[in-house]
Amino acid sequence: MTFDLLLTDATVLTSDAATGPPHGGPIGGPLADGRVVDIGVRDGKIAAVGTDLPRDARQVVEVAGRLVTPGLIDLHTHVGPGYWGIDPDPIAWHCGVTTWVDAGSAGAYTLDGLRRVAAGATVRVPALLNISAVGLAGRTGECRDLATCDAGLAIDTIQANRELIRGIKVRIDRETVGDNGIEPLRRGLAAADACGVPVMVHIGTAPPELDEVLDLLRPGDIVTHCASGIAAPLGSAVHAAAARGVLLDLGHGSGGFAFDVLAAQLDAGLRPYTISTDLHARSLYGPVFDLPTTMAKMLAAGVALAEVVAAATLHPARALGLPGGTLTVGAPADLAIFEVRAEEFPVVDAHRQVRISPMRLVNDATYVGGRLLTPRLPGPPPPWIPLTIAQRAALADRTRHLRDLLATPLVGPDGLDEQFPRNQPRSS
């Protein structure tokens, strides 16, 4: 058997990710519970996982001491065109996220724009269709006109785009719905029922009241911003929703995550099923930054590394029926390689509360379908994005450092060969 790619001596954590006992000596530090295996890839899929696989591969990459996870799946991002959208590729290659679920950037009227983004990306971009046909062209208010919240149109759009759309997104807060209360959610649920897909609901500033929203949700539906300091879902309704199978998603964003709310939920036995960023044009520069940083915030709250990894891989795949999320044979060869640094890492929530993570995940390499993602430089922030003086200064410093790095010759004279020697033998 010839592999296209072979990762050797990889440490894996998930219970279904590998077979065979550990080998290669004991694992220390935060990876003490891991197993060491080789992972073979062929034709874009995982072809073999085990100990001492044959080194018959076009490319062998030694990853001893590194954590190898399924490619991370971010259940809540915004990569479609509009106010919130970002380009995923310049972030994906250095953060390990191989699947970026666009959570409602596009509605029925604007889905073609998102389809073009998905077709041009190196990462996977499934979508949740906004119940508002206009999507997130602007900052908010998309559900104030109920004429755009057309359940029939949403049904037709999902049926015609099954390979792209995995569910429905509804934002329910005072600014978004105006005087329409929970009616946009009712329409989203009706469309979801007809198509057999889940609804992801954004919660925020009341009205509508949080209990009204939660009481409507069905098993398999998703509450994003589940540890919001604004919505503060801590009462009996969130317990009842979780008990009947409603899934809690972190959905950090610019204002959707508070450490004190998360701590209270964990103390009460409520746990986020999925860890997502709500990464968009405002949260990218902070407080979110990326999914590994968001995962570190869960570690800072005392959640174990294996549970955190599952909540960013296996669980989001199950929530939307996505490919990937495991390292089992036959799964897509979406892979993320991390250095796990056992060092204190300060992290901050949306309200500038700081906690200390005991470790940091630093991405070494990211593969989609067995292909290594290569570096891409990010573009500047859109002019409408509010940034602090410190954020603007940091972006300017980053640009300067990149310019200096790229303007410096790659190697010195000792690092070069004479490609065309002067004293070539003359032909007779």
C-alpha positions as CSV (number, residue, x, y, z in Angstrom):
1,M,0.0,0.0,0.0
2,T,1.4,3.4,-1.0
3,F,0.2,6.4,1.0
4,D,0.1,9.9,-0.4
5,L,0.9,11.2,3.1
6,L,2.0,9.5,6.3
7,L,2.1,11.2,9.6
8,T,4.3,9.3,12.0
9,D,4.2,9.1,15.8
10,A,1.1,11.4,16.1
11,T,-0.5,11.8,19.5
12,V,-4.3,11.6,19.3
13,L,-6.9,12.1,22.0
14,T,-10.4,11.2,20.8
15,S,-11.7,7.8,21.7
16,D,-12.6,6.9,18.1
17,A,-9.6,8.4,16.5
18,A,-7.2,5.6,16.5
19,T,-6.6,1.9,17.2
20,G,-3.8,0.1,18.9
21,P,-2.0,0.7,22.2
22,P,0.4,3.6,22.8
23,H,4.0,3.1,21.6
24,G,7.2,5.1,21.5
25,G,7.5,5.7,25.2
26,P,5.4,7.5,27.8
27,I,3.6,10.8,26.9
28,G,4.1,13.6,29.4
29,G,2.4,16.9,30.2
30,P,-1.0,17.8,28.9
31,L,-0.9,14.9,26.4
32,A,-0.5,12.2,29.1
33,D,-3.8,10.6,28.1
34,G,-3.0,10.5,24.4
35,R,-2.1,7.5,22.2
36,V,0.8,7.5,19.7
37,V,-0.1,6.2,16.2
38,D,0.7,6.7,12.5
39,I,-1.9,8.1,10.1
40,G,-1.8,7.2,6.5
41,V,-3.7,9.2,3.8
42,R,-4.6,8.2,0.3
43,D,-6.9,9.9,-2.3
44,G,-7.9,12.6,0.2
45,K,-9.1,10.2,2.8
46,I,-7.7,8.5,5.9
47,A,-6.5,5.1,4.7
48,A,-5.0,3.6,7.8
49,V,-4.4,4.4,11.5
50,G,-2.2,2.2,13.7
51,T,1.2,1.6,15.1
52,D,4.2,1.1,12.9
53,L,2.5,1.6,9.6
54,P,4.8,0.8,6.6
55,R,6.8,3.9,5.5
56,D,5.6,3.4,1.9
57,A,4.5,7.0,1.3
58,R,5.1,9.8,-1.2
59,Q,5.5,12.1,1.8
60,V,6.4,11.1,5.4
61,V,6.0,13.8,8.1
62,E,7.3,13.1,11.5
63,V,5.0,14.7,14.2
64,A,6.4,13.1,17.4
65,G,5.3,15.2,20.4
66,R,2.5,16.9,18.5
67,L,-1.2,16.6,19.0
68,V,-3.0,15.6,15.8
69,T,-6.7,16.2,15.7
70,P,-9.3,16.0,13.0
71,G,-9.5,19.3,11.1
72,L,-11.3,21.7,13.4
73,I,-15.0,22.4,12.6
74,D,-16.1,25.9,13.5
75,L,-19.9,25.7,13.8
76,H,-20.5,29.5,13.8
77,T,-18.5,31.7,11.4
78,H,-19.3,34.4,8.8
79,V,-17.4,34.1,5.6
80,G,-20.1,35.2,3.2
81,P,-20.3,38.6,1.6
82,G,-21.8,41.4,3.7
83,Y,-21.1,43.4,6.8
84,W,-19.7,40.6,8.8
85,G,-17.9,38.4,6.3
86,I,-14.2,37.5,6.3
87,D,-12.0,35.5,4.0
88,P,-11.4,32.1,5.7
89,D,-8.2,31.0,3.9
90,P,-5.7,33.5,5.4
91,I,-6.8,32.3,8.9
92,A,-7.4,28.6,8.2
93,W,-3.8,27.7,7.3
94,H,-2.5,28.7,10.7
95,C,-5.3,27.8,13.0
96,G,-6.4,24.2,12.1
97,V,-10.0,25.0,11.1
98,T,-10.8,23.0,7.9
99,T,-14.6,23.4,8.0
100,W,-16.1,26.9,8.4
101,V,-19.9,26.7,8.8
102,D,-21.3,30.0,7.6
103,A,-24.1,30.8,10.1
104,G,-26.6,32.8,8.3
105,S,-24.6,35.4,6.3
106,A,-26.8,34.5,3.3
107,G,-30.5,34.3,2.8
108,A,-32.4,33.1,-0.2
109,Y,-31.8,36.3,-2.1
110,T,-28.0,36.3,-1.4
111,L,-27.1,32.6,-1.4
112,D,-25.3,32.8,-4.8
113,G,-22.7,35.2,-3.3
114,L,-22.0,32.7,-0.5
115,R,-21.8,29.9,-3.0
116,R,-19.1,31.8,-4.9
117,V,-17.1,32.2,-1.7
118,A,-17.4,28.5,-0.9
119,A,-16.4,27.5,-4.4
120,G,-13.3,29.6,-4.2
121,A,-12.1,28.6,-0.7
122,T,-9.6,26.0,0.1
123,V,-11.5,25.0,3.2
124,R,-15.0,23.5,3.4
125,V,-17.9,26.0,3.7
126,P,-21.3,24.5,4.5
127,A,-24.0,26.9,5.3
128,L,-26.9,27.7,7.6
129,L,-29.5,29.7,5.6
130,N,-30.8,32.9,7.2
131,I,-34.5,32.8,7.5
132,S,-34.4,36.4,6.3
133,A,-34.0,36.3,2.6
134,V,-31.7,39.3,2.7
135,G,-29.2,37.7,5.0
136,L,-26.6,39.8,6.8
137,A,-25.9,42.5,4.3
138,G,-26.0,45.0,7.1
139,R,-25.1,45.0,10.8
140,T,-28.6,44.0,12.0
141,G,-32.3,44.4,11.5
142,E,-32.8,41.6,8.9
143,C,-35.9,40.3,10.5
144,R,-37.8,43.6,11.1
145,D,-39.7,43.1,7.8
146,L,-41.6,39.8,8.0
147,A,-42.0,39.8,4.3
148,T,-38.4,38.8,4.0
149,C,-38.9,35.9,6.5
150,D,-40.6,33.7,4.0
151,A,-40.7,30.1,5.1
152,G,-41.9,28.8,1.7
153,L,-39.0,30.5,0.0
154,A,-36.5,29.2,2.6
155,I,-37.9,25.6,2.0
156,D,-37.5,26.0,-1.8
157,T,-34.0,27.3,-1.4
158,I,-32.9,24.5,0.9
159,Q,-34.4,21.8,-1.3
160,A,-32.5,23.3,-4.3
161,N,-29.2,23.6,-2.5
162,R,-29.0,20.5,-0.2
163,E,-25.2,20.0,-0.8
164,L,-24.5,23.4,0.6
165,I,-27.2,24.1,3.2
166,R,-27.2,22.2,6.5
167,G,-29.8,24.1,8.5
168,I,-31.4,27.4,9.2
169,K,-30.1,30.4,11.2
170,V,-32.4,32.9,13.0
171,R,-31.1,35.8,15.0
172,I,-33.5,36.7,17.8
173,D,-32.8,39.9,19.7
174,R,-34.3,43.3,20.1
175,E,-32.4,45.0,17.3
176,T,-32.8,42.2,14.8
177,V,-36.5,41.5,15.1
178,G,-37.9,44.9,16.1
179,D,-41.6,44.4,17.0
180,N,-41.8,41.0,15.5
181,G,-41.0,39.0,18.6
182,I,-40.4,35.3,18.0
183,E,-42.3,35.2,14.7
184,P,-39.1,34.9,12.7
185,L,-38.1,31.9,14.8
186,R,-41.5,30.3,14.3
187,R,-41.1,30.7,10.5
188,G,-37.5,29.3,10.7
189,L,-38.7,26.3,12.6
190,A,-41.5,25.7,10.1
191,A,-39.1,25.7,7.2
192,A,-36.7,23.4,9.2
193,D,-39.4,21.0,10.0
194,A,-40.4,20.7,6.3
195,C,-36.7,20.1,5.3
196,G,-35.6,17.9,8.2
197,V,-32.8,20.2,9.3
198,P,-31.9,21.9,12.6
199,V,-32.2,25.6,13.5
200,M,-29.5,27.6,15.1
201,V,-30.8,30.5,17.1
202,H,-28.8,33.5,18.1
203,I,-29.8,34.9,21.5
204,G,-29.1,38.4,22.9
205,T,-30.9,41.5,24.2
206,A,-34.5,41.0,25.1
207,P,-37.3,41.3,24.1
208,P,-38.2,38.7,23.0
209,E,-37.7,37.0,26.4
210,L,-35.2,34.2,26.4
211,D,-37.6,31.6,27.8
212,E,-40.0,32.2,24.9
213,V,-37.2,31.4,22.5
214,L,-35.9,28.4,24.3
215,D,-39.3,26.8,24.8
216,L,-39.8,26.6,21.0
217,L,-36.7,24.7,20.3
218,R,-36.6,21.0,19.3
219,P,-34.1,18.3,20.0
220,G,-31.1,18.8,17.7
221,D,-31.7,22.6,17.4
222,I,-28.8,24.8,18.5
223,V,-28.6,27.8,20.8
224,T,-25.5,29.8,19.9
225,H,-24.0,32.4,22.3
226,C,-25.0,29.9,25.0
227,A,-22.8,31.6,27.6
228,S,-23.8,35.1,26.7
229,G,-23.3,37.8,29.3
230,I,-26.2,39.7,27.7
231,A,-28.8,36.9,27.4
232,A,-27.4,35.1,30.6
233,P,-29.1,31.7,30.0
234,L,-29.1,30.4,33.5
235,G,-32.7,29.7,34.4
236,S,-35.0,26.7,34.2
237,A,-35.8,27.1,30.5
238,V,-32.2,26.5,29.5
239,H,-32.0,23.4,31.7
240,A,-35.2,22.1,30.2
241,A,-34.0,22.8,26.7
242,A,-30.7,21.0,27.3
243,A,-32.6,18.0,28.9
244,R,-34.7,17.5,25.8
245,G,-31.7,17.5,23.4
246,V,-31.3,21.2,22.4
247,L,-27.5,21.7,21.8
248,L,-25.6,24.5,23.4
249,D,-23.0,26.2,21.2
250,L,-20.5,28.7,22.6
251,G,-20.6,31.2,19.7
252,H,-18.1,33.6,21.2
253,G,-18.3,36.6,18.9
254,S,-17.9,40.3,19.9
255,G,-20.5,40.1,22.6
256,G,-21.7,36.5,23.1
257,F,-19.4,35.0,25.7
258,A,-18.8,35.7,29.4
259,F,-16.6,33.7,31.7
260,D,-18.8,34.2,34.7
261,V,-21.9,32.9,32.9
262,L,-19.9,29.9,31.6
263,A,-18.7,29.2,35.2
264,A,-22.2,29.3,36.5
265,Q,-23.4,27.0,33.8
266,L,-20.6,24.5,34.4
267,D,-21.4,24.5,38.1
268,A,-25.0,23.8,37.3
269,G,-24.2,20.9,35.0
270,L,-24.7,22.7,31.7
271,R,-21.9,22.2,29.2
272,P,-21.4,23.6,25.7
273,Y,-21.8,20.7,23.2
274,T,-19.9,22.7,20.6
275,I,-17.2,25.3,20.8
276,S,-17.4,27.9,18.0
277,T,-16.0,31.4,17.5
278,D,-18.7,33.4,15.7
279,L,-15.6,34.7,13.8
280,H,-16.4,37.7,11.7
281,A,-15.0,41.0,10.6
282,R,-15.4,42.6,14.1
283,S,-14.4,39.6,16.3
284,L,-11.4,38.6,14.2
285,Y,-9.2,41.3,15.7
286,G,-10.4,40.5,19.2
287,P,-11.8,39.3,21.5
288,V,-12.0,36.0,19.5
289,F,-9.0,35.9,17.3
290,D,-9.4,32.3,16.2
291,L,-10.8,28.9,17.3
292,P,-7.7,27.6,19.1
293,T,-7.7,30.7,21.3
294,T,-11.4,30.2,22.0
295,M,-10.7,26.6,22.9
296,A,-8.1,27.9,25.4
297,K,-10.9,29.8,27.1
298,M,-12.7,26.6,27.8
299,L,-9.5,25.1,29.1
300,A,-9.2,28.2,31.4
301,A,-12.7,27.4,32.7
302,G,-11.5,24.0,33.7
303,V,-12.8,21.8,30.9
304,A,-10.4,18.9,30.0
305,L,-8.4,19.0,26.7
306,A,-10.1,15.9,25.3
307,E,-13.5,17.3,25.8
308,V,-12.5,20.6,24.3
309,V,-11.1,18.9,21.2
310,A,-14.3,16.8,20.8
311,A,-16.4,20.0,21.0
312,A,-14.5,21.5,18.1
313,T,-14.4,18.3,15.9
314,L,-16.7,15.4,16.6
315,H,-19.6,17.2,18.1
316,P,-20.1,19.9,15.4
317,A,-19.8,17.2,12.7
318,R,-22.6,15.3,14.5
319,A,-24.7,18.4,15.0
320,L,-25.0,19.1,11.3
321,G,-24.3,15.7,9.8
322,L,-21.0,17.0,8.3
323,P,-18.1,14.8,7.0
324,G,-15.0,14.8,9.2
325,G,-14.7,15.3,12.9
326,T,-12.9,12.0,13.4
327,L,-9.6,10.3,12.4
328,T,-11.3,7.0,11.5
329,V,-10.4,5.1,8.3
330,G,-12.5,6.4,5.4
331,A,-13.0,9.9,6.9
332,P,-11.8,12.9,5.0
333,A,-8.1,13.6,5.5
334,D,-8.8,16.9,7.2
335,L,-6.0,17.1,9.8
336,A,-4.7,19.7,12.2
337,I,-1.3,19.4,13.9
338,F,-0.7,21.3,17.1
339,E,2.1,22.0,19.5
340,V,0.6,21.9,23.0
341,R,2.5,24.4,25.0
342,A,2.1,23.8,28.8
343,E,2.4,27.4,29.7
344,E,0.1,30.0,31.2
345,F,-1.9,31.8,28.5
346,P,-4.1,34.8,29.5
347,V,-7.4,34.9,27.6
348,V,-10.2,37.4,27.6
349,D,-14.0,37.2,27.1
350,A,-16.3,39.7,25.4
351,H,-16.5,41.8,28.5
352,R,-12.7,42.0,29.2
353,Q,-12.8,39.4,32.0
354,V,-9.4,37.7,32.0
355,R,-8.7,34.0,32.9
356,I,-5.6,32.0,32.6
357,S,-5.5,28.8,30.4
358,P,-3.0,26.2,31.6
359,M,-1.9,25.5,28.0
360,R,-2.0,26.9,24.5
361,L,-2.6,25.1,21.2
362,V,-0.3,26.4,18.5
363,N,-1.0,25.1,15.0
364,D,2.0,23.6,13.1
365,A,0.2,22.5,9.9
366,T,-3.3,22.1,8.5
367,Y,-4.5,19.7,5.8
368,V,-7.8,19.6,3.9
369,G,-8.4,16.4,2.0
370,G,-4.8,15.4,2.6
371,R,-3.5,18.7,1.0
372,L,-1.4,21.0,3.1
373,L,-2.8,24.5,3.4
374,T,-0.2,27.1,2.4
375,P,0.3,30.6,3.8
376,R,-2.0,33.4,2.8
377,L,-1.7,37.0,3.9
378,P,-4.8,38.6,5.3
379,G,-6.3,41.7,3.8
380,P,-7.0,44.9,5.7
381,P,-10.1,45.2,7.8
382,P,-13.1,46.8,6.0
383,P,-13.5,50.6,6.7
384,W,-16.7,50.1,8.6
385,I,-15.2,47.9,11.3
386,P,-14.6,49.8,14.6
387,L,-11.1,49.2,16.0
388,T,-9.3,50.5,19.1
389,I,-6.1,52.6,18.8
390,A,-4.3,49.5,20.1
391,Q,-5.8,47.2,17.5
392,R,-4.9,49.6,14.7
393,A,-1.3,49.9,16.0
394,A,-1.0,46.1,16.3
395,L,-2.2,45.7,12.7
396,A,0.3,48.3,11.5
397,D,3.1,46.6,13.4
398,R,2.1,43.2,11.9
399,T,2.3,44.7,8.4
400,R,5.7,46.2,9.1
401,H,7.0,42.9,10.4
402,L,5.7,41.0,7.4
403,R,7.2,43.6,5.0
404,D,10.6,43.3,6.8
405,L,10.4,39.5,6.7
406,L,9.6,39.3,3.1
407,A,12.0,42.1,2.0
408,T,14.9,40.3,3.6
409,P,16.7,37.9,1.3
410,L,15.6,34.3,2.2
411,V,19.1,33.0,2.7
412,G,22.7,34.4,2.6
413,P,25.5,33.4,0.2
414,D,26.2,30.2,2.2
415,G,22.7,29.0,1.6
416,L,22.9,29.1,-2.2
417,D,24.2,26.8,-4.9
418,E,25.8,28.0,-8.2
419,Q,22.9,27.0,-10.4
420,F,24.7,27.6,-13.7
421,P,28.5,27.1,-13.2
422,R,30.8,29.2,-15.4
423,N,33.2,26.4,-16.1
424,Q,31.0,24.0,-18.0
425,P,32.7,21.4,-20.2
426,R,32.7,22.6,-23.8
427,S,31.2,20.4,-26.4
428,S,33.6,19.3,-29.2
